[in-house]
Amino acid sequence: MAFIEKFGPLMGRILLALMFVPSGFSKIGNFEGTAAYIASKGLPLPPALAAGTIALEIVGGLALLLGFKARWAALVLAVFAFVAALVFHNFWAVDEAQKMAQNISFYKNLAITGGLLFVAAFGAGPVSLDQRESP
């Protein structure tokens, strides 16, 4: 059990960060497509929201990965994932052909939100930059 208590939080942070960091970098390469997708949901200022999303996913994801200010990073990413589930994976409002895929994505986002809330509540764990700051 000592192994999982020491390295489990690190492994969890790595897996959660894999949701955000690569996604942020891929949005850089498809900035126009990202902004267009945001616009398709009726959100204002799509280019600004796309840039903000990229920054949030990369900076927040890296902070989570490294365990640096991990509680705050996880909390912000949890809010982001929850809002993204509601706005971008609203399976209840899509045609039948998209319903299953959007349903799966919606519940995956909720599960990711749950994992992030654990980090926000309990911290980054012993193998983290946050732990090095503690006395």
Secondary structure, DSSP 8 states (H G I E B T S, - for coil): -HHHHHHHHHHHHHHHHHHHHHHHHHHHHTHHHHHHHHHHTT-S-HHHHHHHHHHIIIIIHHHHHHTSSHHHHHHHHHHHHHHHHHHH--GGGS-HHHHHHHHHHHHHHHHHHHHHHHHHHH-S-SSSHHHHH--
